[in-house]
Amino acid sequence: MSEASPAPRILVIDDDTEVRYSLNRVLSSQRYQVSEAASGEEGVAAVKKQAPDVVLLDNRMTGMSGLE
C-alpha cells in the first residue's frame, strides 16, 4: 500500500468474538481498515453501509449463515 492511497477496508463477519478480535488485531497491524459484524444480518447491513473492499466471513453462524 502506498502512502497516497487509502487503506483497503475489510469487514470481518463472525459470531465468535475471539475470531473477530484476532483478525482485527492482525489486519489492523498491517494498516487495513477493519470493521466487524457479529452475525450474517449485521454483516449484510454493514456491507450496504460501508462498501468494504474485502469481506471475511464465517460459513457456520447462528441465523443467517455465511453462505446465505
N, C-alpha and C positions, 0 to 999 in steps of 0.2 A: 504494500500500500504506500502510495506516495503521500507526502505531507499535504499536497494540494487537494487531493480527493477525499471525500468524506468516507469514514469507516463503514464497511458493509454492515447492514442491520440483520441480525439473526434473532429469530423467535424460537424459543425452546418451549415445546408443549409436552408436558409430562405430569402425571398425577403424583409422582414421587418427589417430594420436596428435596431430598438429598441429591437426586439426579439433577434436578434443575439448578440447585446451588453449585454443584461440582462443575457442570457445563458452563454456567455463568462465570465462575471464577477463572476457568481455563481460557475461555474465549475472550473475556474482558482483559485478561493479562496480555492477550495478543492484539489488543486495541480494537476489537469488534464492539459494536453497539449491541448489547444483548437485552432482550426483554423476555418475559416469561408468562406462561399461561398454565394453570393447574388442571385444565380439562379441555376436551375437544371443543366444547361450546365456547369457552373463553378464548380458545385459540382461533376459532373462526372469526369472532368479534375483533380480536387483535389484528388478524390479517387484513380485515376490511379497514380498520382504523390506521394501521401503521405501514402497510405495504412493505413487509420485510423483503430483503434480498434472498434470504435462505430461511427455511423452516426445518427444524429438527424435531421430530415427534415420536412419541411412544405409540406403538401399534395396539397395545392392550391397555385400555383405560376403562374405568367405570363410566357408564353413559355412552357418549359418542366415542368410538374407537378411532385410532389414527388412520385406519383405512377408510373410514367414512369421510 
